[in-house]
């Protein structure tokens, strides 16, 4: 298996695990676990393929991705109760999946178009959409709304990978740099609460004051 192929399966598996963990927090049945795992595991890649105009999407061409999601969902269904903190594990697995998919998504965008800009965008989409979809389905606060940096980690990972690739770095080195940067930033955000300064504005005017 190639490095990018490994990252592809790893990203699906890890995101599927976060979806199944979210289902465990909601105390859903096995079908709920399967749905959450599949939606989270393949959600980001599906959006990426649709944006790139690739049809059928990757999991239709290769149903192994669905089997990976099913296997992870069943495993988590029978083992989630053994974990002391499922939400903490969810956040860290999400960080791993985000890092892997920021590189994988950028690589697929680059292969499809040759454009650095498109590669970075598809890297961010692939890395973040599955987690956002998971949080919406679970009724949890979206990762996008958490105070610490999230999308920026995927942006950094896909940008570093793309830049290293265009500078002539070997694929394994470019991929490794992208992974380390994305995971390093996300880890710092989870451990130290790294944030960007939020937008602040004056209080909004009342509608009657405008009319």
Buried (B, 14 or more C-beta within 10 A) or exposed (E): EEBBEEBBBBBBBBBBBBBBBBBBBEEBEEEBBBBBBBBBBBBBBBBBBEBBEEEEBBBEEEEEBBEBBBEBBBBBBEEBEEBEEBEEBBBBBBBBBBBBBBBBBBBBBBEBBEEBEBBBBBBBBBBBBBBBBBBEBBEBEBBEEBEBBBBBBBBBBBBBBBBBBEEEBEBEEBBBBBBEBBBBBBBBBBEEEBEEEEEEEEEEEEEEEEE
